[in-house]
Amino acid sequence: MSFSIVAARSGRVRAAISLAGCESASCRVCVTCGRRAWTRVLRIALAGGFGNGNFGNDASLETTIGLLQQRFPNAEIFCICDGPEVVSERFGVPAVKFAHRPSGVMRLLDNLLLRAPSGVFNWVRSLLVVRRFDVVLFSGTGVFDDYRTGPMGFPAQVFRWSVAARLSGVRLVFMAVGAGPIINPMSRFFLKSAAACAQHRSYRDAGSRAFMSGLGLKETASPVVADIVFAMPSGDAPAIRSEAPLTIGVGVMSYRGWRIDEGIGTDYVTKLARFVRCVEGRGHRVRFLVSEPSDLRALARVKALLGDDVERGGEECRTLHDVITSLKQCDVALGSRFHVLIAALKLGRPCISLSYGPKHDELMNDAGLEEFTQHADGFDFDLLCAQFDKLAARLDEYGPVVASRVRSIQSRAGAALPAALPLG
């Protein structure tokens, strides 16, 4: 099945899928180009880990909805996600849950039967639901990794909906997604198989494409774009200060390693508190940033370690827009959450990354800040202080570099949707 969006002359322009060789009665030949096409309004399902509290994921959804509405104003947009009630209320689109599990006694019975009953139910449900759509689109986020999930969690859900789309003849797209690492072999099987079902894949960085290529997928035709949130409007930002005192946006994450390790988490928050004391001792100011509700626990631990009454914020952050608003009052940022770094860069704020995956290093390299990153696990406190000192002393040098690099990144992000759903 070839794919393009064609204009059908039927009183108004409608989005339609070109179906080469289709003999269905629901299709007719487009008078403009002679191709057989579905002439009803395009129905697009956005799939992903949305509505679960992750600000970056929800910002990816919000951005994609906006881009689709601009490109296909008559399209009907739906969502397949973790939190359908949250998504419908906040974004105004109909939504269904990725998977259902029974509760109470029936859940216990389902567990005793190795989740076979709920598994069968969810497969049948996916096959029935997916037929409502013309396109299933996974947009942005780290789809192809297994951060804090086992194989029967998100990887299995991506696999099920991808196979259901393929079996139902629905176009499957992975657009501007992240990939790697995938630690569990079964997760790797599920996610590689899901990717292989797609008619189009594009990646938010070269490392993600290389990772999937390393799994054996042919990725020569898969473009590298940028994280889709770079296409989200963020408004104008005040100029950064280049002289002390600076305001540092400190992203606090409930980080405990790729696989949960409380020792890593304790080390992480302890050193963050030390860093706050260090920079405030030099006369700078700190604003805390969080990007999902679970981070509030880590924020409480950092504040307890500081043991003072200084107001540094953080609790006001409820969406990525709130994070951006806070960052507009900052000159530099320190973060582990990927989209906190993206928010800072979108505003032209140089930043330091405490990374937990290759995506951070790829992002910082793209932004011209590759020397200001280190791994979050047991990070070197003295190195962090040295990185901050260097960045703070040369803000007038790094600021223009970031602004220039981000313009290029934003241009690539804007190219993602036209490549995934071409007009003709």
C-alpha atoms as one frame of an Amber mdcrd trajectory, in Angstrom:
protein
   0.000   0.000   0.000   1.478   3.345  -1.037   0.580   6.412   0.929   0.043
  10.064   0.253  -2.502  12.691   1.147  -4.502  13.816  -1.900  -7.155  16.454
  -2.455 -10.560  15.106  -3.430 -12.819  17.581  -5.212 -15.966  17.038  -3.146
 -17.042  20.482  -2.035 -14.125  20.936   0.373 -10.561  19.740   0.595 -10.292
  16.553   2.606  -7.346  14.492   3.696  -7.343  11.069   2.058  -5.087   8.032
   1.866  -3.932   6.896  -1.550  -4.515   3.157  -1.873  -2.710   1.883  -4.943
  -4.660  -0.984  -6.477  -7.533  -0.802  -3.971 -10.855  -2.116  -5.310 -12.946
  -1.208  -2.254 -16.343   0.361  -2.848 -15.447   2.964  -0.250 -12.714   4.313
  -2.534 -13.032   6.367  -5.695 -10.646   7.838  -8.230  -9.416  11.336  -7.425
 -10.312  13.694 -10.312  -7.116  15.668  -9.709  -4.453  12.977  -9.932  -6.243
   9.844 -11.106  -5.262   7.830  -8.030  -7.743   5.731  -6.108  -8.340   7.256
  -2.716 -10.391   7.160   0.443 -12.353  10.389   0.366 -13.665  10.474   3.909
 -11.998  12.660   6.523  -8.643  11.338   7.723  -8.822   9.697  11.160  -5.528
   9.753  13.058  -4.812   8.003  16.367  -1.874   9.382  18.343  -0.372   6.603
  20.446   2.070   6.899  23.332   2.660   7.240  27.042   0.409  10.259  27.396
  -1.696  11.315  30.373   0.524   9.532  32.909   2.046  12.670  34.434   5.175
  12.968  32.280   5.309  16.604  31.175   7.565  15.899  28.194   5.314  13.178
  26.825   2.232  15.380  27.138   4.080  18.266  25.493   4.888  15.907  22.589
   1.189  15.091  22.287   0.149  18.748  22.485   2.690  19.739  19.847   1.642
  16.952  17.484  -2.044  17.793  17.824  -1.243  21.391  16.932   0.836  20.401
  13.909  -1.856  18.011  12.662  -4.572  20.634  13.024  -2.503  23.050  10.960
  -1.694  20.510   8.256  -4.991  18.628   8.161  -7.653  20.979   9.549 -10.464
  18.534   8.774  -8.784  15.476  10.279 -10.330  13.706  13.250  -7.738  13.150
  15.977  -7.908  10.451  18.634  -5.487   9.160  21.254  -4.391   5.724  22.503
  -2.623   6.311  25.798  -2.088   5.586  29.491  -4.488   8.202  30.852  -7.434
   8.725  28.484  -9.471  10.792  30.953  -6.570  13.206  31.499  -5.874  13.486
  27.771  -9.520  14.069  26.815  -9.996  16.725  29.485  -6.767  18.576  28.784
  -6.446  18.287  25.007 -10.053  17.847  23.933  -9.569  14.679  21.892 -11.340
  11.319  22.324  -9.006   8.797  23.929  -8.846   5.096  24.760  -6.584   3.268
  27.168  -3.566   1.309  25.934  -4.587  -1.786  27.896  -7.120  -2.887  30.479
  -6.595  -5.078  33.509  -9.382  -6.375  35.771  -9.580  -5.320  39.404 -10.262
  -7.067  42.688 -10.783 -10.818  42.650 -10.782 -10.936  38.857  -7.319  -9.365
  38.812  -6.066 -12.066  41.173  -7.576 -14.720  38.918  -6.003 -13.081  35.874
  -2.606 -13.180  37.578  -3.070 -16.850  38.475  -3.747 -17.542  34.798  -0.551
 -15.675  33.819  -2.623 -12.752  32.534  -3.871 -14.855  29.613  -7.506 -13.652
  29.918  -6.601  -9.954  29.926  -4.057 -10.583  27.186  -6.642 -12.134  24.880
  -9.124  -9.375  25.697  -6.596  -6.619  24.914  -5.559  -8.222  21.620  -9.167
  -8.539  20.452  -9.919  -5.014  21.646  -6.881  -3.567  19.831  -7.842  -5.264
  16.567 -11.389  -3.909  16.821 -10.435  -0.374  17.874  -7.587   0.184  15.422
  -9.905  -0.362  12.435 -11.561   2.963  13.223  -8.413   4.807  12.120  -6.513
   5.507   8.922  -3.216   6.236  10.683  -1.712   5.196  14.012   1.030   7.683
  14.843   3.582   7.335  17.641   4.968  10.858  17.877   8.016  11.872  19.888
   8.999  10.424  23.281  11.368   7.507  23.919   9.217   4.787  22.364  12.008
   2.302  21.709  13.561   1.907  25.161  12.684   0.079  28.368  13.406   2.740
  31.000  11.740   1.590  34.237   9.482  -0.915  32.483   9.485  -4.654  31.978
   8.696  -6.351  28.678   5.031  -6.865  29.527   4.574  -3.154  30.209   5.021
  -0.462  27.564   7.033  -2.621  25.099   4.231  -5.208  24.891   1.652  -2.469
  24.413   3.583  -0.867  21.557   3.975  -4.312  19.986   0.271  -5.168  20.263
  -1.026  -1.939  18.744   1.620  -1.980  16.005   0.782  -5.537  14.953  -2.936
  -4.742  15.127  -2.425  -1.754  12.818  -0.383  -3.803  10.372  -2.899  -6.661
  10.281  -5.757  -4.187   9.778  -4.099  -2.331   6.891  -3.800   0.876   8.935
  -0.782   3.061   8.244   1.658   2.899  11.173   4.116   5.752  11.748   6.847
   6.295  14.328   7.730   9.983  14.034  10.651  11.722  15.731  10.942   8.967
  18.322  13.858   8.081  20.558  15.479   4.660  20.779  17.777   2.827  23.166
  18.890   1.377  25.310  16.704  -1.729  25.539  18.054  -3.941  28.290  15.595
  -6.835  28.374  15.788  -9.295  25.422  12.008  -9.734  25.277  11.515  -5.968
  25.304  14.007  -5.795  22.456  11.990  -8.369  20.485   8.709  -6.535  21.074
  10.026  -3.105  20.126  12.050  -4.249  17.122   9.018  -6.154  15.812   6.789
  -3.113  16.360   9.203  -0.907  14.436   9.301  -3.414  11.581   5.517  -3.099
  11.208   5.719   0.608  10.370   5.472   2.156   6.918   7.492   5.161   8.116
  10.011   5.759  10.877  11.919   8.894  11.771  14.144   9.537  14.772  14.871
  12.477  17.025  18.645  11.934  16.866  21.249   9.994  14.922  22.031   7.769
  17.893  18.450   6.469  17.976  18.539   5.573  14.298  21.929   3.889  14.704
  20.607   1.914  17.669  17.647   0.541  15.697  19.889  -0.174  12.734  22.101
  -2.149  15.108  19.089  -4.321  15.942  18.908  -5.346  12.298  16.352  -2.904
  10.891  17.008  -1.232   7.555  17.063   2.457   8.416  18.712   4.055   5.387
  15.424   5.734   4.407  14.540   6.791   7.952  15.234  10.515   8.433  16.798
  12.026  11.526  14.698  15.033  12.519  14.588  16.386  16.095  12.481  15.996
  19.191   8.974  17.144  18.279   8.767  19.445  21.332  11.227  21.755  19.590
   8.266  22.618  17.326   6.100  23.692  20.303   5.577  27.456  20.607   7.244
  28.821  23.739   7.018  32.605  23.346   9.760  35.161  23.695  12.305  34.877
  26.485  14.153  37.719  28.225  17.852  37.980  27.535  20.134  35.984  29.806
  22.473  37.762  32.186  26.159  37.312  31.529  27.326  38.540  34.923  26.723
  37.432  38.501  24.445  36.990  40.236  22.915  34.399  37.912  19.702  32.462
  38.365  20.159  28.718  37.868  17.213  26.496  37.049  17.938  23.214  38.860
  15.885  20.321  37.559  15.125  17.795  40.295  14.242  14.303  39.119  13.127
  11.263  41.064  16.120   9.458  39.599  17.192   6.065  40.913  19.009   4.572
  37.945  17.767   2.825  34.791  16.682  -0.057  37.001  15.587   1.297  40.383
  18.478   1.515  42.869  17.806   3.517  46.039  21.535   4.033  46.612  21.796
   5.878  43.299  18.772   7.978  44.218  20.198   8.982  47.587  23.544   9.922
  46.053  21.767  11.963  43.375  19.655  14.134  45.701  22.498  14.552  48.213
  24.826  15.953  45.571  22.089  18.176  44.139  21.637  19.718  47.598  25.405
  20.234  47.853  25.398  21.929  44.456  22.628  24.309  45.529  24.614  25.262
  48.634  27.724  25.729  46.499  26.210  28.118  43.928  24.163  30.035  46.473
  27.309  30.429  48.540  28.793  32.248  45.557  25.877  34.686  45.447  23.774
  33.039  42.724  20.068  32.228  42.948  18.362  28.853  42.389  14.924  27.954
  41.035  13.848  24.333  41.272  12.152  22.631  38.324  10.187  19.378  38.208
   8.626  17.740  35.164   6.382  15.044  36.529   4.562  14.515  39.845   6.972
  11.809  41.024   9.770  14.398  41.036   8.075  16.179  43.928   9.279  13.394
  46.230  12.874  14.030  45.224  12.317  17.769  45.576  11.083  17.261  49.138
  14.238  15.263  49.924  16.505  17.973  48.509  14.692  20.662  50.491  14.983
  18.586  53.664  18.730  18.232  53.102  19.057  21.996  52.634  17.140  22.563
  55.863  16.321  26.239  55.322  13.309  28.409  54.520  14.592  29.847  51.232
  11.845  29.867  48.583  13.167  28.217  45.441   9.879  27.043  43.878   9.312
  23.845  41.969   5.898  22.871  43.288   4.181  25.255  40.852   5.240  23.178
  37.831   2.256  21.231  36.495   3.027  21.134  32.771   6.035  21.773  30.553
   4.603  25.254  29.973   5.090  25.934  33.686   8.683  24.701  33.425   9.250
  27.056  30.495   7.759  29.957  32.445  10.154  29.265  35.324  13.108  28.922
  32.965  12.409  32.348  31.490  13.513  33.696  34.881  16.768  31.692  34.707
  20.070  32.268  32.947  21.375  28.691  32.907  19.894  25.294  33.731  20.943
  21.973  35.200  18.753  18.991  34.403  18.313  15.266  34.085  14.818  15.203
  32.623  15.254  15.289  28.860  12.492  17.804  28.246  13.712  20.157  30.957
  16.892  20.425  28.897  14.856  20.913  25.717  12.766  23.621  27.401  15.934
  25.442  28.443  17.479  25.177  25.003  14.300  26.414  23.295  14.695  29.582
  25.357  18.366  29.926  24.452  19.520  28.963  27.946  22.851  27.089  28.067
  22.583  24.063  30.316  24.378  21.203  32.035  23.080  17.664  31.684  23.145
  14.920  34.296  22.401  12.226  31.758  20.867   8.785  32.118  20.818   7.813
  28.439  22.480   8.507  25.095  19.667  10.903  24.142  21.011  13.529  26.562
  24.501  13.421  25.088  23.124  13.587  21.529  21.025  16.617  22.470  23.889
  18.423  24.178  26.180  17.732  21.242  23.582  19.156  18.836  23.331  22.271
  21.003  27.122  22.795  21.078  27.320  21.938  24.790  28.913  18.491  24.659
  31.488  19.402  27.315  28.757  20.077  29.873  27.373  16.607  30.406  28.090
  13.630  32.658  26.226  10.500  33.682  23.736  10.928  36.519  24.709   7.653
  38.219  27.218   8.651  40.905  27.983  11.908  39.136  31.194  13.747  39.997
  30.279  16.704  42.215  33.601  18.507  41.695  33.275  18.119  37.930  29.743
  19.516  38.082  30.968  22.597  39.932  33.800  23.039  37.426  31.353  22.706
  34.521  29.113  25.343  36.048  32.030  27.714  36.670  33.149  27.423  33.060
  29.644  27.904  31.665  28.898  30.846  33.941  32.154  32.577  33.042  31.491
  32.250  29.293  27.744  32.755  28.953  28.251  35.512  26.396  30.085  32.922
  24.259  27.822  29.897  24.724  24.516  31.802  24.558  24.802  32.691  20.841
  26.041  29.177  20.022  22.955  27.643  21.637  20.608  30.104  19.905  22.113
  29.342  16.499  22.121  25.569  16.986  18.540  25.523  18.290  17.241  27.353
  15.211  18.624  24.514  13.095  17.140  21.898  15.449  13.717  23.565  15.310
  13.818  23.517  11.526  14.425  19.756  11.584  11.577  19.258  14.060   9.221
  21.106  11.729  10.126  18.719   8.893   9.015  15.611  10.790   5.294  15.656
  10.012   5.559  16.466   6.284   7.943  13.505   5.915   5.630  11.181   7.854
   2.357  12.227   6.191   3.174  13.797   2.798   0.483  15.762   1.013   1.189
  14.186  -2.333
